[in-house]
Amino acid sequence: MLKNYFRVAFRNFWRNKVFSLINIAGLSIGISASLIIVLLVYYDFTFDKFEKDGNRIYRVTTTWSFQGNIGHSGCTNLPMHNAIAKELTGFELLAPFETADEVKITIPYPDAGRPQILKKQKDLVFADAGYLDLLHYDWLVGSPKTALQQPYQVVLTAGNAHFYYPGLAYADIIGKPIFFNDTIQGTITGIVKDITQNTDFYFKTFISYATLETSRLKPRGWNQWGAYNSADQLFVRLAPGVAPARVAEGINRLLKEHGRHDANDKSTTTAGLQPLSDLHFDTDYGVFDESRQAHKPTLYGLLAVAAFLLLLACINFINLMTAQASQRAKEIGIRKTMGSHRRQLAFQFLNETFLLTLMATILSLAITPLLLQLFRDFIPETFHFNLLHQPAIFLFLLALVIVVSLLAGIYPSLVLSSYNPIAVLKNQAYANTGKTRSAWLRKTLTVSQFVIAQVFIIATLLVGRQISYELHKDLGFNKTAILYFHTNWHDSAQNKYVLLNKLRSLPGIAMISLASDPPSTNSMWITRISYMDGKKEIQDEVQVKLGDSNYFPMFQFHLLAGAPPRQSDTTNAVVINDTYAKRLGFLDPQKAVGKQLKWQGNTFIAGVVADFHARSLHDPIKPILIANGIKDVHCFNIALQPENVAGTTWPNTIAAIGKAWQEVYPNDDFDYHFIDDTIAKFYDAEKNTARLLLWSTGLTIFISCLGLLGLVIYITNVRTKEIGIRKVIGASVTQIVVLLSRDFMKLIGLAILIALPIAWWGGHKWLEEYAYRTDLSWWIFAIGGGILLSIALIILCLRAFRAAVVNPVESLRSE
């Protein structure tokens, strides 16, 4: 009996090859896309889930607030760790650490005369034993209590140990020297196992936290409660049963006691506890050194996209199966006359649905690697698709086959098995096709398909417009033809000036400025600065930038009052932005000039510049102070001469800069960036979203149009004789095309009208995440609707035209 079911199913597939291929294509694409999306979402939700005490691990965070403006950071000030350890209870573990910039590692093994040099290593962190205990690293060699206790001690993961010292046993690596940036000599004191699960704690080389206290490495603000650096992190593990709210209250009490808050000060600094489970998702606080994060609303949106793609494929199936009902009516009538029960017929059609779904699923496994290549820029490097090592994929696909088979097959099977055999054999089944319940169902499902497609089209246009707005908005400073690079922070100042003198002689350079960083960058130095307004003291958290006298003319800040400090001036002259001036109470920028600030002694305001964007457009503009001084800066900002017609000025100049770099730093690579490229990277997430939306929109339109094509084919087949009669009595090809397309265009027009308010609401909510955003213009919706109408009209006209030009004699012989 089962064999007969399969034989009938395959015979029906072969007889209706076009419909079968459309169903299989739509399902396979929908399943492939949804599979990739589900795996990506699952990948992000598995981050740091391996930690058995994860529900008690928190990061101490900082939030600044002033007159409704709020800023967040995952960092804390350096004295916080010792104060918590001495004055608060309820902690099982404290784990302070500081992330490191790109570091050069020198390993004198196996030949000290020709050491192994590894440049730009990013997986280093200054940490103590608490960090390794926080994540429960398994120790292979070394003592957990003493391995990171003294300065210059180093612990490696097994992977880095093998990489740095190939061929040596773990025990033989202990005691080996290792050099960082040619200035720090460390000693290997321990080796731990690598973390193999997904984690944001990507560090593999651990330098003892005590090393930071040495004179050359001690960070700015080591003992200052008002100094914050994004590299400084503090994680805690609470004792069982301790309420996070009580601990956060204690930390904020310490901030009030040590932070010198004035009663009249309108700005506040508060600490919070961020759960480990939020670390991978909360973009307000970030992850170490701007590592990749996920966005939960985006992930849920991706799951919705996956569901919509599957839903569209199921809608196609239901539409085409119910549309074919009249063509299989006689088969059903004969089967019922010969004794078939409705349950048997329903099982037959469910079996056909299952086989189609199974074939589509098998095809989707072949398509998935191709789709992964299309999304390779969006997919993280550590994400892998491997059926042999990911058995959960098979379980997912099995569940998918069952669910889709039932979802897509249950209604058609009930409709087809319910035909009255007498009416069927008298050709009365579906006699009034356009008015049947199935016809209205097909229309409803078709409208639903194109509502989804229209929303996707508008979303793609809106995201693209916002990205264009972000990349082309005036940021308040010049960013054209300016590149920058950093010298080694721990290198001698002499080499910096040697390189500066070499660069000044290059003809392709228009201007050079030494600074702490460009105007807009991910790095951040925030400190608390005070201002005495009569009898009251105003304190605020201010972002500090250092730059020489060329910093202002190079970046062409708009000066509102005063003048930038000259190089000959003392470093107590600063320039502030307009936002900071207003926070100090100066609505007229000119009145702020000459006022005294308490920062590194007494500092006076030499000028006020118009606000500029120091971060992405997600963030509101915050108080900024630009101080004169080049002693502690290591960033070269270089404005290039205009490019010539041949396009050789910039490449030649950059090559000359690289040559000068190698003469001064022969062991370091020359790594430069254009400022506009750096700013563009702020919006990588939006670009990935736009790319994903583009492909999702394409797939949605493709699947929807497959269903539309199937329905058009069905309608033209059903109305073949009508088309022939109309042509015989004088109807033109154009009239027939309009006749066949008119009803479908009404449905698509209705879909557009339904989609417009949905798309407007969703776009409005999405744009609320940006402090600075584009407008929700009417033409976005007009273009979106025009795109959908044009695509649908092309498909309808091509198929209808093909049916209209058939010889009417052949049409009248169709039965």
C-alpha positions in Angstrom: 0.0 0.0 0.0 2.8 2.4 1.0 4.6 1.6 -2.2 1.5 2.5 -4.2 1.4 5.9 -2.4 4.9 6.7 -3.5 4.3 5.5 -7.1 1.3 7.7 -7.5 3.1 10.6 -5.9 6.1 10.4 -8.3 3.7 9.9 -11.3 1.9 13.1 -10.3 5.2 14.9 -9.9 6.3 13.9 -13.4 2.9 14.8 -14.9 3.1 18.3 -13.4 6.9 18.9 -13.7 6.6 22.8 -13.8 4.5 22.9 -10.6 6.7 20.4 -8.9 9.9 22.3 -9.8 8.4 25.6 -8.6 7.4 24.0 -5.3 10.8 22.3 -4.8 12.7 25.5 -5.7 10.7 27.7 -3.4 10.9 25.3 -0.5 14.6 24.6 -0.9 15.5 28.3 -1.0 13.3 29.0 1.9 14.8 26.1 3.9 18.4 27.0 3.0 18.0 30.6 4.0 16.1 29.8 7.2 18.7 27.1 8.1 21.6 29.6 7.8 19.8 32.3 9.8 18.8 29.9 12.6 22.4 28.6 12.8 23.7 32.2 12.9 21.3 33.1 15.7 22.0 30.0 17.6 25.8 30.7 17.3 25.3 34.1 18.9 23.1 32.8 21.7 25.7 30.2 22.8 28.4 32.8 23.7 29.7 32.3 27.3 27.1 29.7 28.1 29.7 27.2 29.2 30.5 29.0 32.5 28.9 27.0 35.3 28.8 30.1 37.6 27.7 32.4 34.8 24.6 33.5 36.6 26.7 35.1 39.4 29.3 36.8 37.1 28.9 40.5 36.4 30.9 43.3 34.8 31.2 46.6 36.7 30.0 49.3 34.3 29.9 53.1 34.3 27.1 55.5 33.2 27.4 59.3 33.0 24.4 61.5 32.9 24.0 65.3 32.5 20.8 67.2 31.6 19.2 64.2 30.0 22.3 63.2 28.0 23.5 59.7 29.0 26.8 57.9 28.2 27.7 54.3 28.9 31.0 52.4 29.1 32.0 48.9 30.1 35.1 50.3 31.8 35.7 51.4 35.3 38.3 53.6 37.1 41.5 51.9 38.3 41.1 52.6 42.1 37.8 50.8 42.1 39.2 47.3 42.4 41.2 47.9 45.6 38.4 49.9 47.2 35.8 47.2 46.6 38.2 44.5 48.0 38.8 46.6 51.2 35.4 48.1 51.9 32.7 45.9 50.4 31.5 42.3 51.0 29.4 39.8 49.1 32.1 39.0 46.5 33.4 35.5 45.8 35.9 36.8 43.3 37.3 40.1 41.8 38.9 40.0 38.4 40.4 43.3 37.1 42.2 43.3 33.8 43.3 45.7 31.1 43.2 44.9 27.4 46.3 45.6 25.3 46.7 47.3 21.9 48.4 45.4 19.1 51.6 44.1 20.5 54.8 42.8 19.0 56.0 39.6 20.6 59.6 38.4 20.3 60.4 34.8 21.2 64.1 33.8 21.4 63.3 30.2 20.5 64.8 28.1 19.1 67.6 30.5 18.1 68.2 33.5 20.4 70.3 35.1 17.6 67.3 34.9 15.2 64.3 35.2 17.4 60.7 34.6 16.2 58.9 37.9 15.8 55.1 38.1 15.8 53.7 41.5 15.0 50.3 43.0 15.8 49.2 40.3 18.3 45.7 41.2 19.6 45.0 38.4 22.1 46.9 39.8 25.1 45.6 41.0 28.4 47.0 42.2 31.7 45.3 40.0 34.3 45.7 38.3 37.6 44.8 34.8 38.9 41.2 36.0 39.4 40.6 36.3 35.7 41.7 32.7 35.1 39.6 31.5 38.0 36.6 33.5 36.8 36.3 31.4 33.6 37.6 28.2 35.3 40.5 27.6 33.0 42.0 24.1 33.3 45.7 24.3 34.3 48.1 22.1 32.5 51.3 23.4 34.1 51.9 26.0 36.8 50.3 27.2 40.0 47.0 29.0 39.8 47.9 31.0 43.0 51.4 32.2 42.0 51.7 32.1 38.2 50.4 35.7 37.8 51.3 37.1 41.2 54.6 39.0 40.4 55.4 41.5 37.7 56.4 40.2 34.3 54.9 36.7 34.8 53.1 35.3 31.7 50.6 32.5 31.3 49.7 31.0 27.9 46.9 29.0 26.5 48.0 25.6 25.1 47.4 26.9 21.6 49.7 29.8 22.0 52.2 27.7 23.8 52.5 25.3 20.8 52.6 28.3 18.5 55.3 30.2 20.4 57.4 27.2 21.3 56.8 24.4 18.8 58.1 21.0 19.7 58.6 21.7 23.4 56.7 19.9 26.1 54.6 22.1 28.4 57.0 21.5 31.3 59.9 22.7 29.2 58.2 25.9 28.2 58.0 27.0 31.9 60.7 29.6 32.6 61.2 30.5 28.9 61.6 34.3 28.2 59.2 36.2 26.0 59.5 39.9 25.0 56.6 42.4 24.4 57.3 45.5 22.3 61.0 45.1 22.9 60.5 46.8 26.3 59.0 44.1 28.5 60.7 40.8 29.3 58.3 38.3 30.6 58.8 34.7 31.9 56.4 31.9 31.2 55.0 30.6 34.5 52.0 28.6 33.5 49.9 27.0 30.7 46.1 26.5 30.6 43.8 24.8 28.2 42.1 26.8 25.5 38.5 27.7 25.7 36.9 25.8 22.8 33.3 27.1 23.2 32.1 30.4 21.8 33.2 33.2 24.0 33.9 37.0 24.0 37.0 36.3 26.2 39.3 35.8 23.3 42.6 36.4 25.2 45.3 33.7 25.0 48.4 35.4 26.5 48.0 36.7 30.0 50.6 39.1 31.5 50.4 39.6 35.3 48.4 42.6 36.3 51.1 43.6 38.7 53.2 44.4 35.6 51.1 47.5 35.0 52.4 49.1 38.2 55.9 49.4 36.8 57.0 52.9 36.0 56.9 52.5 32.2 53.5 50.9 32.0 51.5 52.5 34.7 48.4 53.9 33.0 47.3 57.5 33.3 45.0 58.0 36.3 46.3 55.0 38.2 45.0 56.5 41.5 42.4 58.9 40.1 38.7 58.1 40.6 37.7 60.5 37.9 39.9 58.9 35.2 38.4 56.2 32.9 39.9 54.2 30.1 38.0 51.8 27.9 40.8 49.2 28.3 40.2 48.9 32.1 37.7 46.2 33.0 36.5 44.7 36.3 34.5 41.5 36.5 33.1 40.1 39.8 31.6 36.8 40.9 29.1 37.3 43.6 28.8 34.9 46.5 25.7 32.6 46.3 22.6 34.4 47.4 24.0 37.9 47.2 21.6 40.3 45.5 23.3 42.3 42.6 21.3 45.4 43.5 22.8 45.5 47.0 26.3 45.2 45.6 25.7 47.9 43.0 24.4 50.2 45.8 27.7 49.6 47.7 29.8 50.4 44.6 27.9 53.6 44.0 28.5 54.6 47.6 32.2 54.2 47.0 31.9 56.5 44.0 30.2 59.2 46.0 32.7 59.0 48.8 35.7 59.2 46.5 34.4 61.1 43.5 34.2 64.5 45.1 30.6 65.3 43.9 29.3 68.7 44.6 25.8 69.3 45.8 25.2 71.7 42.9 26.8 69.4 40.3 24.1 68.4 37.8 26.2 65.6 36.3 26.2 62.1 37.8 28.4 59.1 37.5 26.9 55.7 38.5 28.2 52.2 38.5 26.1 49.2 37.5 26.5 45.4 37.3 26.1 43.9 33.8 25.3 40.2 33.8 27.6 37.9 31.8 24.6 36.8 29.8 24.3 40.4 28.4 28.0 40.9 27.5 27.6 39.6 23.9 24.5 41.7 23.2 24.6 45.0 25.1 26.2 47.4 22.6 25.8 50.3 25.1 28.7 49.0 27.1 30.6 47.2 24.3 33.0 44.3 24.4 36.8 44.5 24.9 38.4 46.7 22.2 35.3 46.8 20.1 35.0 43.1 19.5 32.1 41.7 17.6 28.8 41.9 19.4 25.3 40.8 18.5 22.1 42.7 18.8 19.1 40.8 20.3 16.4 42.7 18.4 18.4 42.1 15.2 18.6 38.3 16.1 14.9 38.2 16.7 14.4 40.0 13.5 16.5 37.4 11.7 14.4 34.7 13.2 11.4 36.5 11.8 13.0 36.7 8.4 13.6 32.9 8.5 10.0 32.3 9.5 8.8 34.6 6.7 10.9 32.8 4.1 9.6 29.5 5.2 6.0 30.9 5.4 6.3 32.1 1.8 7.5 28.7 0.6 4.5 27.1 2.4 2.1 29.7 0.9 3.4 28.8 -2.6 2.8 25.2 -1.9 -0.8 25.7 -0.6 -1.6 28.1 -3.5 -0.3 25.7 -6.2 -1.8 22.6 -4.6 -5.3 24.1 -4.2 -5.0 25.7 -7.7 -4.4 22.2 -9.1 -7.4 20.8 -7.3 -9.8 21.1 -10.3 -7.3 19.3 -12.5 -7.2 16.3 -10.1 -10.9 16.4 -9.4 -11.8 13.5 -11.7 -8.9 11.4 -10.3 -10.3 11.9 -6.8 -13.9 11.2 -7.9 -12.8 7.9 -9.5 -10.8 6.9 -6.4 -13.8 7.6 -4.2 -16.2 5.7 -6.5 -13.8 2.7 -6.3 -13.9 2.7 -2.5 -11.1 5.0 -1.4 -11.8 6.6 2.0 -11.2 10.3 2.7 -8.5 9.4 5.2 -6.6 7.4 2.5 -6.8 10.3 0.0 -5.7 12.8 2.7 -2.7 10.6 3.5 -1.9 10.3 -0.2 -1.7 14.1 -0.6 0.2 14.5 2.7 2.6 11.9 1.4 3.1 14.0 -1.8 3.8 17.0 0.4 6.3 15.1 2.5 8.2 13.9 -0.6 8.3 17.3 -2.1 9.5 18.8 1.2 12.1 16.0 1.6 13.5 16.6 -1.9 13.5 20.4 -1.2 15.4 19.8 2.0 18.0 17.6 0.3 18.5 20.2 -2.4 18.8 22.9 0.3 21.8 21.1 1.8 23.5 21.5 -1.6 22.4 25.2 -1.8 23.4 26.1 1.7 27.2 26.3 1.1 26.6 28.6 -1.9 24.4 30.9 0.2 27.1 31.0 2.9 29.5 32.3 0.3 27.0 35.1 -0.5 26.8 36.0 3.2 30.6 35.5 4.0 31.1 39.2 4.9 28.3 38.9 7.4 29.3 35.6 8.9 31.9 35.6 11.8 35.1 33.8 11.2 34.5 31.3 13.9 31.1 30.2 12.5 31.3 26.9 10.6 28.8 24.8 8.7 29.7 21.1 9.0 27.1 18.4 8.9 29.5 15.7 10.4 30.4 17.9 13.4 27.0 19.5 13.9 24.5 16.6 14.3 21.9 19.1 15.6 21.5 20.3 12.0 20.0 16.9 11.1 17.5 17.2 14.0 16.6 20.7 12.9 16.1 19.6 9.3 14.0 16.6 10.4 11.8 18.8 12.5 11.6 21.2 9.7 10.5 18.5 7.2 7.7 17.4 9.5 6.5 20.9 10.4 6.6 22.1 6.8 4.9 19.0 5.5 2.1 19.4 8.0 1.9 23.2 7.6 2.0 23.2 3.8 0.1 19.9 3.2 -2.7 19.7 5.7 -5.1 22.2 4.0 -4.6 21.0 0.4 -5.1 17.4 1.5 -8.3 18.2 3.3 -9.6 20.2 0.3 -8.8 17.6 -2.3 -10.1 14.7 -0.3 -13.4 16.4 0.4 -14.7 16.5 -3.3 -18.1 15.0 -3.9 -17.5 12.1 -6.4 -20.9 12.6 -8.2 -20.3 16.3 -8.7 -16.8 15.6 -9.9 -17.8 13.0 -12.5 -20.5 15.5 -13.8 -17.7 18.1 -14.2 -19.4 20.3 -11.5 -16.4 20.5 -9.2 -15.0 24.0 -9.0 -17.6 25.1 -11.6 -17.5 28.6 -10.2 -13.8 28.7 -9.5 -13.4 32.4 -8.9 -16.0 32.4 -6.1 -14.9 29.3 -4.1 -13.4 29.3 -0.7 -10.1 28.0 -2.1 -10.0 30.9 -4.6 -10.4 33.4 -1.8 -7.8 31.6 0.2 -5.4 31.8 -2.7 -6.0 35.5 -3.0 -5.4 36.0 0.7 -2.2 34.1 0.6 -1.0 35.9 -2.5 -1.6 39.2 -0.8 0.2 38.0 2.3 3.2 37.0 0.2 3.5 40.4 -1.4 2.9 42.3 1.8 6.0 40.6 3.2 8.0 41.3 0.0 7.0 45.0 0.0 8.0 45.4 3.6 11.4 43.9 2.8 11.9 46.2 -0.2 11.1 49.3 1.8 13.3 48.2 4.7 16.2 47.7 2.3 15.8 51.2 0.8 15.5 52.7 4.3 18.7 51.1 5.6 20.6 52.0 2.5 19.5 55.6 2.9 20.5 55.8 6.6 24.0 54.4 5.7 24.4 57.0 2.9 23.3 59.7 5.4 25.9 58.5 8.0 28.8 58.3 5.5 28.1 61.7 3.9 26.9 63.8 6.8 29.1 66.7 7.8 30.9 65.5 10.9 32.2 68.9 11.9 35.7 68.4 10.7 37.7 67.7 7.5 38.3 64.1 6.8 39.3 64.2 3.1 42.7 62.8 2.1 44.0 62.4 5.6 45.6 59.2 6.8 46.9 58.3 10.2 49.1 55.7 11.9 50.4 55.0 15.4 53.9 54.5 16.6 54.7 52.1 19.4 53.4 53.5 22.7 56.4 52.1 24.6 59.0 53.3 22.1 61.3 56.2 22.9 60.2 59.7 22.0 63.4 60.3 20.0 62.4 57.9 17.3 59.0 59.7 17.0 60.8 63.0 16.3 63.3 61.3 13.9 60.3 60.0 11.8 58.6 63.4 12.0 61.6 65.2 10.5 61.9 62.6 7.7 58.3 63.0 6.8 58.5 66.8 6.7 60.8 66.6 3.7 58.4 64.6 1.6 56.8 66.7 -1.2 53.5 64.8 -1.3 52.6 65.7 2.3 50.6 68.9 2.8 50.6 68.9 6.6 51.5 66.7 9.6 49.9 66.7 13.0 50.9 64.7 16.1 48.0 63.9 18.3 46.6 61.3 20.7 44.1 60.2 18.0 42.1 61.6 15.1 38.9 63.6 15.9 36.7 60.5 15.3 37.8 57.1 16.6 36.7 54.2 18.7 39.4 54.8 21.4 38.4 57.1 24.3 40.0 58.9 27.1 37.5 60.3 29.6 38.4 62.2 32.8 36.5 64.3 35.4 37.1 68.0 35.0 35.9 70.7 37.4 34.9 74.3 36.9 34.3 76.9 39.6 31.2 78.9 38.7 31.3 81.5 41.5 30.8 79.5 44.7 29.7 76.2 43.2 31.9 73.6 41.5 30.6 72.0 38.3 32.1 68.6 37.6 31.7 66.7 34.3 33.0 63.6 32.5 34.9 65.0 29.5 36.5 63.2 26.6 40.1 64.4 26.2 42.1 64.7 23.0 45.7 65.9 22.6 47.1 67.6 19.5 49.8 69.9 18.3 49.3 73.3 16.7 48.6 71.7 13.3 45.7 69.7 14.7 43.2 72.5 14.2 44.1 73.7 10.7 44.4 70.2 9.4 41.0 69.1 10.5 39.4 72.5 9.9 37.3 72.7 13.1 34.9 75.6 13.0 36.0 78.0 15.7 33.2 79.8 17.5 35.2 81.9 19.9 38.9 82.5 20.9 41.8 80.9 19.1 43.5 77.5 19.2 46.6 77.3 21.4 49.9 77.8 19.6 52.8 75.3 19.9 54.8 77.7 21.9 52.0 78.1 24.5 52.1 76.1 27.7 50.0 72.9 27.8 47.5 74.6 30.2 45.7 76.2 27.2 42.8 74.1 25.9 39.9 74.3 23.5 36.5 72.9 24.3 33.5 72.0 22.1 30.2 73.9 22.2 28.4 71.1 24.1 30.9 71.4 26.9 30.6 75.2 26.9 26.8 75.0 27.3 27.2 72.5 30.1 29.4 75.0 31.9 26.6 77.5 31.5 27.9 79.6 28.6 25.3 80.0 25.9 27.6 82.6 24.3 30.8 80.7 23.5 32.8 84.0 23.7 32.1 84.2 27.4 33.8 80.8 28.0 37.1 82.1 26.7 39.7 82.7 29.5 37.8 80.8 32.1 39.7 78.4 34.4 39.3 74.6 34.5 40.7 72.3 37.2 42.5 69.7 35.1 46.2 68.8 35.5 46.6 72.0 37.5 44.9 75.2 36.5 43.9 75.2 32.8 42.3 78.1 30.9 39.9 77.9 27.9 41.6 79.4 24.9 38.8 78.8 22.4 35.5 77.0 21.7 34.9 75.0 18.5 31.6 73.9 17.0 30.5 70.4 17.9 31.9 67.6 15.9 31.2 63.9 16.0 33.9 62.0 17.9 32.0 58.7 17.6 29.4 57.2 15.3 26.0 58.8 14.8 24.5 56.4 17.2 25.9 58.4 20.0 25.0 62.0 20.9 27.8 64.6 21.0 29.5 64.7 24.5 31.8 67.2 26.1 35.2 67.3 24.5 38.4 69.0 25.5 41.4 69.4 23.1 44.7 70.1 24.8 47.9 71.3 23.3 50.9 69.0 23.8 52.8 66.3 21.9 54.9 64.7 24.7 52.6 61.7 25.3 51.0 61.3 21.8 51.9 58.6 19.3 49.4 59.2 16.4 50.7 60.8 13.1 47.9 62.5 11.2 49.0 63.3 7.6 47.1 65.4 5.1 48.1 64.5 1.5 48.6 66.8 -1.4 45.8 66.7 -4.0 45.9 63.7 -6.2 47.2 64.3 -9.8 45.4 63.3 -13.0 47.5 60.2 -13.4 46.6 59.1 -9.8 50.2 58.6 -8.7 50.7 61.3 -6.1 49.0 59.4 -3.2 50.5 55.9 -3.9 54.0 57.4 -4.3 53.6 59.5 -1.1 52.3 56.6 0.9 55.2 54.4 -0.4 57.7 57.1 0.7 56.1 57.3 4.1 56.4 53.6 4.5 60.1 53.8 3.5 60.7 56.4 6.1 58.9 54.3 8.7 61.0 51.2 7.9 64.2 53.3 8.4 63.1 54.3 11.9 61.2 51.1 12.8 62.8 48.3 10.8 61.1 45.5 12.8 57.6 46.9 12.7 55.1 46.9 9.8 53.8 50.2 8.5 50.0 50.1 9.1 48.0 53.2 8.1 44.3 54.0 7.8 42.4 56.8 6.0 40.2 58.6 8.4 37.1 58.3 6.2 37.6 54.5 6.0 37.8 54.4 9.8 34.6 56.3 10.1 33.0 54.0 7.6 33.8 51.0 9.8 31.6 52.5 12.5 28.7 51.4 10.4 29.8 47.9 9.6 26.8 46.5 11.5 24.4 48.6 9.4 26.2 47.5 6.2 25.8 43.9 7.2 22.2 44.5 7.9 21.7 46.1 4.6 23.5 43.3 2.8 21.4 40.7 4.7 18.2 42.6 3.9 19.2 42.9 0.2 19.6 39.1 -0.1 16.5 38.4 2.1 14.5 40.8 -0.1 15.8 39.1 -3.2 14.9 35.7 -1.9 11.5 37.0 -0.7 10.7 38.5 -4.1 12.0 35.4 -5.9 9.9 33.0 -3.8 6.8 35.3 -4.1 7.3 35.6 -7.9 7.6 31.8 -8.2 4.2 31.5 -6.6 2.8 34.2 -8.8 4.3 32.5 -11.9 2.7 29.2 -10.8 -0.7 30.8 -10.3 -0.5 32.6 -13.7 0.4 29.4 -15.4 -2.5 27.7 -13.7 -5.0 30.4 -14.6 -3.8 30.6 -18.2 -4.2 26.8 -18.5 -7.7 26.8 -17.0 -8.8 29.7 -19.3 -7.1 28.3 -22.4 -10.5 27.7 -24.2 -11.8 31.1 -23.1 -8.7 32.8 -24.5 -9.2 31.0 -27.8 -12.9 32.0 -28.1 -12.1 35.7 -27.3 -9.4 35.7 -30.0 -11.9 34.2 -32.5 -14.4 37.0 -31.8 -11.8 39.7 -32.2 -10.0 40.3 -28.9 -6.5 41.7 -29.4 -3.4 40.3 -27.6 -3.2 43.5 -25.5 -6.8 43.0 -24.3 -6.2 39.4 -23.4 -3.0 40.3 -21.5 -4.8 43.1 -19.6 -7.7 40.6 -18.8 -5.4 38.0 -17.4 -3.2 40.4 -15.4 -5.9 42.7 -14.1 -7.0 40.6 -11.1 -3.4 39.9 -10.0 -2.4 43.5 -10.2 -5.4 44.4 -7.9 -4.1 41.9 -5.4 -0.6 43.3 -5.6 -1.9 46.8 -5.2 -3.8 45.8 -2.1 -0.7 44.2 -0.7 1.2 47.4 -1.2 -1.5 49.4 0.6 -1.4 47.0 3.6 2.4 47.0 3.7 2.9 50.8 3.7 1.8 51.5 7.3 3.6 48.4 8.5 6.8 49.5 6.9 6.4 53.1 8.1 6.0 51.9 11.7 8.9 49.5 11.6 11.2 52.1 9.9 10.2 54.8 12.5 11.1 52.4 15.4 14.4 51.4 13.8 15.5 55.0 13.2 14.8 55.9 16.9 18.0 54.0 17.8 20.1 56.8 16.1 20.8 60.1 17.7 21.2 61.5 14.2 19.1 60.0 11.4 17.7 60.5 8.0 14.1 61.4 7.2 11.4 58.8 6.5 10.7 60.3 3.1 7.6 59.5 1.0 9.6 58.6 -2.1 11.1 55.6 -0.3 7.6 54.1 -0.1 6.8 55.2 -3.7 9.9 53.6 -5.1 9.4 50.4 -3.0 5.8 50.0 -4.4 7.0 50.8 -7.9 9.7 48.1 -7.7 7.2 45.5 -6.6 4.6 46.5 -9.2 7.2 46.5 -12.0 8.6 43.0 -11.1 5.1 41.5 -10.8 3.9 43.2 -14.1 6.9 41.8 -16.0 6.1 38.3 -14.9 2.4 38.6 -15.5 2.8 40.2 -19.0 5.4 37.7 -20.2 3.3 34.7 -19.2 0.0 36.3 -20.3 1.5 37.3 -23.6 2.7 33.8 -24.2 -0.9 32.5 -23.6 -2.4 35.3 -25.7 -0.4 34.6 -28.8 -1.3 30.9 -29.0 -3.2 30.0 -32.2 -6.9 29.9 -31.2 -7.4 26.7 -33.1 -5.0 25.0 -30.7 -6.7 26.7 -27.7 -10.1 25.3 -28.7 -8.6 21.8 -29.1 -7.1 21.9 -25.6 -9.8 19.5 -24.3 
